[in-house]
């Protein structure tokens, strides 16, 4: 619906008048000379446009209404409209017209009666109010406002207050040159007049958005100078001759006017979008920095903000921060829109800039402002808002907010650990603390099914803990100690999620693993004992509560129904303990690179020995670590059984574990022999321990070699592990014996059994080679000789095994292959062309694949002499071999070779800076 033409006429007349003032006039109207500068042209253009407007207002009858409205507005002024300064006359005329526009919009809106909506066409848009400006009219008003700011505010600001004109635009730079030649006898008075007029204009909502979206920073700079500048009297070098009124204006503002500006500043800050206020205050507070000039040429350095302005901006920022939602406003003001970097860039540079912003905000939030009376008061108000930053739903800014929140929490914990524990960590962990038996029961929580901790609350808690502890990754003693108190609750939640499907499982697992990895070994061991039930953990999961599945894939804590049947209760307890033990073993299986699982296994064996010794001669059951002795022994045995089943021989990951395993086993055996008791566990582990002792003390590897022939996988896998550990510690003494055993090939009935044993011995040699690492090249010749001889064995399985071991050895030797590569190549070629068994040919081709993958970019250097032969050999296989698997392996190997050559010929381009130190 269009606005009535009659009602829109006042708006049109005012905007037409503004257009007359702001549009460039014709060059014929200005008297110019060859020496006229841009400043002279601008000054004459302003004077010409002003005279044209005055002429139309006085002579054109169509502008009578505007003239009347203009006189009505001028009558309310307390300052004269005309002076000898053409620029000031131009500014005041624009301000008058803008105030006329405001008045006209108010009157039109007061006369407007919106039509009733038509129920037949509810989808139609509502009628526009009569004070709505068109796009072209808004552009005209924006141009007028730019003139007011450029000519009426910026010239009167002190150095260092706001952004200089020369750094804004070409037009502003021209204005700066022009105003530098002019003298302002009443600088403060003029700045005060223009600022109050603009504030009056912003009282209309439509005009407010046009003013504040682009010129908020200039208004804040003006109000700060008027309200807080110590230089209240801005006297100029011009003679003080003139009227008494002019001399009074040169003295500056009265106390009442200054206080009015301070109040106006507070009102403006309160009603504007707070992140925008934060941003503008930070810019206003900023120090000296190089900025490109708008007129081109060298960069100019901005004047540093005066001390009074920096101090006042800091106080205003602190006030914004301490308000409700002030933390979020500060964060948005600094990092909002920083998802792609400061300038919208991409890649590592943008990410680094993003991190710097987040760290800057975190430092600001973690530091108590000087204006705050108490650090405790500051933490009490700010910390809850910091925790709320974790729950921002906007996906575009959530990552930045979470970074800021995490860094802020870590910084606060370092600077004020006691206050951070009270106002940050305890509220953060509160839902998990509710899960524990702390001796307190919530009022009204006795009814079965009552929800103690809701699904959303528990989900948020786990996610927030993950963000602070795991993502923050700062293993300080305070953080580890706070997390330790809720580890039993997190583990119980983890065990519950393992029974079904829940998105909390991975978060709980990562938190538990982080804690176990970052804690000191004694602390981690104590926590593992508590989780396994070997010691009484304080506090434990509340006996009246249990976890139940939520509707959104999460978990909630509620009151459970009591079990009256003792047998059922016992069964539930035993099954829960067994499940927790299995979950603990599953959790530790994720720590492959850590020795924690082996340490805990040894600790369980030692505990079993202690229990065996203490139980003898004891007349009645007693408590051990807060638990019944029989119960603890059952838990210990269950743990050992599950660990053996879950990890096997891999639980002993280093030599120290093997030695401690032997010691624990022998101590338990001695206790049992002294008291003439027998154990199943003792019978299974004692022979293994004795074998280890014999190997370590007397070099008798024969025990392990005998156990390699055992059919039980637990026995021969343990022997393999024992031999590989010994060969890692004593390679010079053990490896020759292993090589001899691998090479021996008896005939007759024992041949089949010996092949299996020799293949196990090959596994031992490969593990030993991996453990030796770079020192494996020292044993290159005997290892390669044995494997090459194995390729001529009469058993095809042994030939294939030897080739597999040969491939892995060559892969690890790298440049140490040397001239041996020719022998290896000749052997492979002979096997591919003459071998009848396809499994052996497959293994031969696979050796080439392992070589290429292991050498990677070094392939052309190490295999340069034989690369052509290998290529022809692979082509020969593809063309002649009748086994599809062999052909497929050859094709894959050729592809690997193609990738290697392509990477060599067309290396990936990397942009790198090279710093060269000149002599």
C-alpha positions, -999 to 999 in steps of 0.1 A, spaced: 0 0 0 14 34 -9 15 63 14 -8 92 5 10 119 -15 -3 147 7 10 131 38 44 124 23 48 159 10 66 173 41 91 144 40 97 150 3 103 187 8 128 182 36 148 155 18 147 177 -14 162 205 6 189 182 20 197 171 -15 201 207 -26 226 212 1 246 180 -2 248 174 -40 277 189 -59 269 222 -76 277 232 -112 313 243 -118 300 274 -136 286 286 -103 320 286 -86 346 312 -94 378 291 -99 413 300 -109 442 278 -120 456 281 -85 424 270 -69 429 240 -46 404 212 -37 398 230 -4 388 262 -22 365 243 -45 348 226 -16 344 259 3 329 276 -26 306 247 -33 292 247 2 286 285 0 269 282 -34 246 253 -23 236 272 9 227 304 -11 207 284 -36 187 268 -8 181 302 9 169 316 -24 144 288 -30 131 291 6 124 328 1 111 329 -34 96 294 -43 59 293 -31 61 254 -31 86 256 -3 64 278 20 54 249 42 91 239 47 100 275 55 73 277 82 85 244 97 120 256 96 112 288 114 93 268 140 124 247 147 148 277 147 127 294 173 136 267 198 173 273 193 195 290 219 223 297 194 224 320 164 220 306 129 245 328 110 281 337 114 311 347 92 321 310 89 305 295 58 313 259 69 295 265 103 265 280 85 264 249 62 265 226 92 238 244 111 215 245 81 218 207 77 210 202 114 179 225 111 167 205 81 173 172 100 153 185 130 126 196 106 126 160 91 122 146 126 93 170 135 76 162 102 79 124 107 64 128 143 35 149 130 27 125 101 27 95 124 4 112 149 -21 119 121 -19 83 107 -47 58 113 -38 24 100 -65 7 79 -82 -24 93 -67 -57 79 -87 -74 52 -96 -109 64 -99 -120 28 -63 -112 21 -44 -119 53 -12 -126 34 -9 -90 22 18 -69 39 6 -42 64 5 -6 53 37 14 57 36 42 82 37 77 67 71 84 83 89 56 64 117 69 42 124 55 8 158 41 -2 168 73 -20 156 95 9 177 74 33 207 79 11 201 116 12 199 116 50 230 95 52 249 120 31 237 149 52 248 131 84 282 125 69 286 162 63 276 170 98 301 145 113 329 155 90 324 193 93 307 196 126 323 171 150 356 158 137 374 192 133 366 200 170 379 167 185 412 168 204 442 149 189 439 112 197 402 114 203 384 94 176 396 86 141 413 115 123 397 128 91 427 120 70 422 83 77 385 81 67 381 90 30 394 113 2 366 138 10 374 137 47 411 142 40 402 173 19 380 186 47 409 181 71 432 203 50 404 229 48 396 231 85 433 233 94 434 267 78 403 279 97 402 292 133 375 282 156 369 307 183 344 285 201 355 250 195 339 234 225 307 253 222 303 242 185 310 206 194 285 207 222 258 222 199 262 197 171 263 168 195 231 178 213 214 184 180 224 149 168 212 133 200 179 151 196 176 137 161 182 102 173 151 104 195 131 93 164 136 55 159 140 57 121 166 85 123 183 68 153 192 38 132 206 60 104 227 79 129 240 52 152 248 25 127 275 45 111 284 74 135 282 59 170 319 61 175 320 98 166 292 105 190 309 86 218 341 104 211 324 138 212 305 130 244 336 117 262 355 149 253 327 171 264 320 153 296 354 142 308 381 162 291 402 181 316 408 208 290 374 224 295 385 258 282 394 255 245 408 291 238 419 298 203 446 322 191 420 345 178 415 378 196 389 378 223 373 409 208 336 406 202 305 403 222 302 391 257 283 361 245 312 351 221 337 354 250 316 332 272 314 306 245 352 305 242 355 296 279 339 262 274 311 244 291 295 250 325 294 223 351 258 216 344 264 212 307 293 189 314 272 168 337 244 167 310 269 153 285 280 126 310 243 116 315 237 117 277 267 94 272 253 69 298 219 70 282 234 64 247 255 35 260 225 18 276 202 19 246 226 8 219 234 -29 210 260 -37 237 285 -56 215 286 -26 192 292 -3 222 321 -25 234 337 -25 199 335 13 196 348 19 231 378 -4 224 385 15 192 382 48 211 406 35 238 431 22 213 467 34 212 490 46 185 493 25 154 502 29 117 472 34 94 472 39 56 464 75 46 431 80 27 450 102 2 475 75 -6 512 77 1 530 67 33 511 53 63 505 78 91 506 70 128 474 77 148 479 98 178 477 79 210 445 84 230 449 108 259 454 93 293 420 106 305 402 91 276 419 57 280 410 57 317 374 67 310 369 41 283 383 15 306 358 25 333 330 24 308 341 -10 295 342 -23 331 307 -10 337 294 -28 306 312 -60 317 296 -60 351 261 -56 338 238 -87 332 250 -104 300 280 -81 300 304 -110 294 286 -121 263 285 -85 251 323 -81 255 329 -114 237 306 -105 208 321 -71 205 356 -85 200 353 -119 184 319 -118 167 324 -126 130 359 -138 136 351 -174 123 371 -167 92 398 -145 106 400 -108 112 397 -99 76 376 -128 65 406 -148 54 410 -185 54 437 -210 65 463 -210 92 467 -172 92 430 -166 99 429 -193 125 459 -178 143 442 -144 143 411 -160 156 430 -176 185 447 -143 193 413 -126 196 400 -154 219 431 -152 241 428 -114 243 392 -116 255 401 -144 279 428 -122 295 404 -93 297 377 -114 315 402 -131 338 416 -98 351 396 -79 377 392 -43 366 407 -16 388 373 0 391 359 -31 408 360 -28 446 364 -65 453 379 -94 433 354 -118 450 325 -95 439 339 -95 403 341 -133 402 307 -137 417 291 -116 389 313 -127 360 318 -165 365 282 -176 359 282 -156 327 315 -173 316 299 -207 321 270 -196 300 293 -190 271 296 -228 267 259 -230 258 257 -205 229 235 -221 202 246 -200 172 268 -224 152 287 -195 136 300 -181 169 298 -211 192 333 -222 185 348 -188 194 326 -185 225 338 -219 237 374 -210 231 370 -178 251 352 -196 279 377 -224 281 407 -201 281 390 -178 307 383 -207 331 419 -219 329 432 -183 334 410 -177 364 420 -210 380 456 -200 377 452 -164 390 426 -169 417 424 -207 425 402 -204 456 376 -180 440 377 -200 407 370 -232 426 340 -216 444 324 -197 415 335 -218 384 346 -254 391 319 -263 417 290 -249 396 305 -266 366 307 -300 383 275 -296 403 253 -321 383 280 -348 387 284 -341 424 247 -347 428 252 -382 416 276 -390 444 268 -400 480 280 -369 498 258 -375 528 232 -350 516 198 -360 501 176 -336 482 144 -327 498 114 -346 483 136 -371 464 124 -402 482 97 -410 457 107 -436 431 112 -421 396 120 -386 409 145 -370 385 175 -357 405 195 -345 375 178 -340 342 190 -352 308 198 -317 295 216 -307 327 238 -339 327 245 -336 290 256 -300 294 278 -309 324 297 -336 306 302 -315 275 314 -285 296 338 -307 315 351 -321 283 357 -285 269 374 -272 300 396 -302 309 402 -322 277 401 -294 252 418 -269 275 444 -296 283 460 -278 313 468 -305 338 473 -282 368 470 -296 403 438 -276 410 420 -289 379 431 -325 385 420 -324 421 386 -310 413 381 -335 385 392 -364 408 361 -358 431 337 -366 403 356 -394 385 335 -421 402 303 -405 388 318 -401 353 329 -438 354 295 -450 365 280 -429 337 305 -444 312 296 -479 323 259 -472 319 264 -458 284 284 -489 274 252 -509 278 233 -490 252 236 -461 227 243 -427 240 262 -397 228 277 -392 262 299 -423 260 327 -408 240 328 -377 261 330 -397 294 357 -419 279 378 -390 268 375 -373 302 386 -405 320 415 -412 297 427 -376 300 426 -378 338 445 -411 339 471 -398 315 477 -365 331 476 -375 368 507 -386 387 511 -424 386 503 -430 423 471 -409 420 461 -427 388 467 -461 404 446 -451 435 417 -440 413 419 -472 393 417 -492 425 386 -472 435 370 -477 402 377 -514 402 363 -518 437 396 -527 454 393 -498 478 364 -479 491 361 -447 470 348 -417 489 323 -405 477 307 -433 457 276 -433 435 245 -426 457 229 -459 466 193 -445 462 199 -432 426 206 -448 393 210 -437 357 183 -441 331 181 -434 294 168 -400 283 145 -392 254 172 -374 234 200 -400 236 213 -387 269 211 -399 304 192 -387 335 197 -395 372 166 -406 391 155 -424 423 155 -462 418 132 -487 433 145 -506 463 151 -543 458 136 -563 487 148 -598 477 183 -603 491 193 -629 464 182 -605 436 201 -577 453 232 -598 455 229 -609 419 225 -573 408 255 -562 428 278 -590 414 267 -585 378 272 -547 382 307 -552 396 316 -576 368 304 -551 342 323 -523 358 355 -544 357 350 -552 320 344 -515 313 376 -506 332 396 -531 311 380 -517 279 389 -482 290 425 -491 297 428 -509 263 427 -474 248 459 -465 265 481 -485 242 511 -462 244 509 -460 282 522 -485 307 493 -479 331 475 -511 322 506 -532 329 513 -513 362 477 -519 373 480 -556 364 512 -559 385 495 -541 413 467 -566 413 491 -595 415 509 -579 444 476 -573 461 467 -610 457 500 -619 473 493 -597 503 459 -611 507 472 -647 506 497 -639 533 474 -620 556 446 -645 553 466 -674 569 458 -680 605 431 -653 607 402 -666 627 375 -643 613 369 -622 582 383 -587 584 382 -555 563 409 -546 539 409 -510 525 373 -507 537 361 -539 520 356 -575 532 387 -596 526 368 -623 507 351 -597 485 384 -580 477 401 -613 468 372 -621 444 375 -587 428 412 -590 424 410 -625 409 383 -613 385 404 -583 375 434 -606 368 413 -630 347 397 -602 326 431 -586 320 446 -618 309 417 -624 286 416 -589 273 452 -581 269 470 -614 270 508 -611 269 505 -575 257 497 -564 292 535 -568 300 546 -540 277 582 -536 289 610 -553 307 602 -537 340 567 -552 339 582 -587 332 605 -584 361 578 -572 385 555 -600 372 582 -625 381 587 -610 415 550 -609 423 545 -645 412 574 -658 432 564 -640 463 529 -654 461 543 -689 454 566 -686 485 536 -676 506 516 -706 494 545 -730 499 550 -718 534 514 -724 543 510 -755 520 482 -740 499 477 -742 462 461 -718 437 450 -721 401 465 -688 393 498 -699 408 499 -730 387 493 -710 355 518 -683 361 546 -700 381 560 -719 352 561 -688 331 578 -668 358 604 -696 364 611 -695 327 617 -658 328 640 -662 358 660 -689 341 663 -668 309 674 -636 328 698 -653 353 714 -681 333 707 -673 296 687 -704 293 664 -694 264 655 -731 261 625 -727 284 609 -702 261 618 -723 231 601 -753 246 570 -733 254 568 -722 217 558 -757 209 529 -756 234 494 -758 219 479 -733 243 479 -698 228 484 -681 262 516 -701 268 532 -698 234 522 -661 230 537 -653 264 569 -671 252 570 -650 221 567 -619 242 593 -631 266 618 -639 239 613 -606 221 618 -587 254 650 -606 261 663 -600 226 656 -563 230 677 -561 262 704 -586 252 704 -587 214 740 -598 210 734 -629 232 699 -638 222 696 -631 185 722 -656 173 704 -684 192 671 -674 177 685 -673 142 699 -708 146 666 -721 158 648 -705 128 672 -720 103 671 -755 117 648 -777 96 645 -813 109 631 -841 87 606 -868 93 576 -868 116 587 -837 135 588 -816 103 552 -804 104 554 -794 141 587 -778 135 573 -756 107 548 -741 131 575 -735 157 598 -719 132 570 -695 121 565 -685 157 602 -679 158 599 -657 128 573 -636 147 598 -633 176 625 -621 152 601 -595 137 592 -582 171 628 -580 180 636 -561 149 608 -536 156 621 -531 192 657 -526 180 646 -497 158 676 -481 140 701 -505 156 685 -533 136 709 -524 107 737 -538 129 722 -573 125 713 -568 88 735 -595 73 726 -625 96 689 -616 94 687 -613 56 709 -644 52 685 -665 73 654 -652 55 669 -657 21 678 -693 30 642 -698 42 629 -689 8 645 -722 -5 629 -743 22 611 -774 10 578 -763 28 558 -737 8 544 -722 40 579 -716 54 589 -700 21 560 -676 22 567 -668 59 604 -661 51 594 -637 23 570 -619 46 597 -615 72 622 -604 45 598 -577 33 592 -562 67 629 -563 75 638 -545 42 611 -520 49 627 -511 82 663 -511 71 658 -480 49 692 -468 35 710 -496 54 699 -520 26 730 -511 6 742 -536 -19 720 -563 -4 692 -549 -25 707 -567 -56 706 -601 -39 670 -595 -27 659 -585 -62 675 -615 -78 658 -638 -52 624 -622 -59 628 -625 -97 637 -662 -94 608 -670 -71 582 -651 -93 594 -669 -125 600 -704 -111 578 -709 -80 548 -732 -85 529 -723 -54 508 -691 -58 510 -683 -21 548 -680 -24 545 -658 -55 520 -635 -38 545 -631 -9 573 -623 -33 553 -595 -49 542 -583 -15 579 -578 -6 582 -552 -34 551 -535 -21 565 -533 14 598 -519 1 580 -491 -18 557 -482 11 585 -482 36 610 -462 16 584 -436 3 603 -406 -11 636 -424 -6 627 -451 -31 646 -436 -60 677 -432 -39 678 -466 -23 664 -487 -52 678 -466 -80 699 -494 -94 673 -521 -94 641 -500 -99 639 -508 -136 644 -545 -130 615 -545 -104 593 -526 -129 599 -552 -156 594 -580 -131 559 -566 -122 550 -562 -158 561 -598 -164 538 -609 -136 508 -591 -149 513 -605 -184 521 -641 -176 509 -652 -141 477 -672 -141 469 -664 -104 444 -635 -101 456 -625 -66 492 -624 -77 483 -602 -107 462 -579 -84 492 -576 -60 514 -567 -89 490 -540 -102 487 -525 -67 525 -524 -65 528 -507 -99 503 -481 -87 524 -475 -56 555 -471 -78 536 -447 -100 527 -425 -69 564 -425 -58 576 -414 -92 549 -388 -95 557 -373 -61 594 -371 -72 588 -355 -105 560 -332 -94 567 -324 -57 540 -306 -38 545 -269 -38 550 -254 -3 551 -217 5 580 -214 28 601 -185 40 638 -191 40 659 -171 63 696 -169 53 722 -155 77 748 -136 57 784 -139 67 
